[in-house]
Amino acid sequence: MTTTTTAGSDFATLSRRIIGAGLMERRPAYYVARLSAVALLYLSGWTAFFVIGASWWQMITAVVLAVTFTQVALVAHDLAHRQVFRTKRPSEVAGRLAGNLGVGMSYGWWMDKHTRHHNNPNHDDLDPDVAPEVLIWATESALGRRGLKGFVTRHQAALFFPLLTLLALDLKVSSVRALRNHTVKRRGVESALLILHAIGYLAALLIVLSPLQAIAFLLLHQAVFGVYLGMTFAPNHKGMPHPTGDEDFLRKQVLTSRNVSGNWLTDVALGGLNYQIEHHLFPGMPSPNLRKAQPIVQAYCAEVGVAYEQTSLVTSYRQALRHLHEVGAPARAEHAAR
């Protein structure tokens, strides 16, 4: 296919089209409605918790609140990208309330990590989301791992969803570690909000529920929260190409990202992250505008000869799991040869 513009000007041309369509303009009415709905869901969930009292029916409440916590985290994501407020201060204040106080995750730590991801998506050395930790996303990092880490690497495709049950715990541990390392701005405020969240959360469980019910509620709530939150991010880049660092901005963002097809329910469930390509190209774009930007971006990518990946939600998970399985193959071969 013949490209109509040079690589250096590709994004500038697309940006002019998006701005010309008015898609970077704020959507205050939408965010008033969305933030109000999420806040109402959050308060209603905890109100139901106290009304129901010491009952095993609270396991349903745990699941509802897990879904609610994920929606709060998705709101914090939009706040971090200044999709809601134009200026930095109200975005950070609301982000800390949603992240630290609302769900028990350091907003400052997550924002720093997420910014580095956006700057270099899927880059083996620069994207913290593909750094070799529990899961391995690059084949060369899979070799030489021993013990429990080696076992996980060899079977990481099968263990992917079970491991997501620990994601909420990992967010909390990483938040505390970042605060202790003095790598978070406004460390005192963030620490105080995290402590308030922990005290309020644990006190509610211990006062209302029996000890056994409290343990079951905590484990179920945090597990479902982790799985749902992980499932909103997993389809977006996992299993997509890893860049060399030489790509221009348009190609670096588009070629490493994957969109998920669906309807308005998909938009709500994934918080707009199903339009990952558009979000990475225009992170400050309000999430309800991403659906409108999608046909413009897709048509432009075809125009300049850039591959544009879009699959169903189930297919996106299959691709991510297939990639994990393939990356673990050398580790399995190495283990079998011992």
Secondary structure, 3 states (H helix, E strand, C coil): CCCCCCHHHHHHHHHHHHHHCCCCCCCHHHHHHHHHHHHHHHHHHHHHHHHHCCCCCHHHHHHHHHHHHHHHHHHHHHHHCCCCCCCHHHHHHHHHHHHHHHHCCCHHHHHHHHHHHHHCCCCCCCCHHHCCCCCCCCHHHCCCCCHHHHHHHHCHHHHHHHHHCCHHHHHHHHHHHHHHCCCCCCHHHHHHHHHHHHHHHHHHHHHHCCHHHHHHHHHHHHHHHHHHHHHHHHHHHCCCCCCCCCCCHHHHHHCCCCEECCCHHHHHHHCCCCCHHHHHHCCCCCHHHHHHHHHHHHHHHHHHCCCCCEECHHHHHHHHHHHHHHHHHHHHHHHHCC
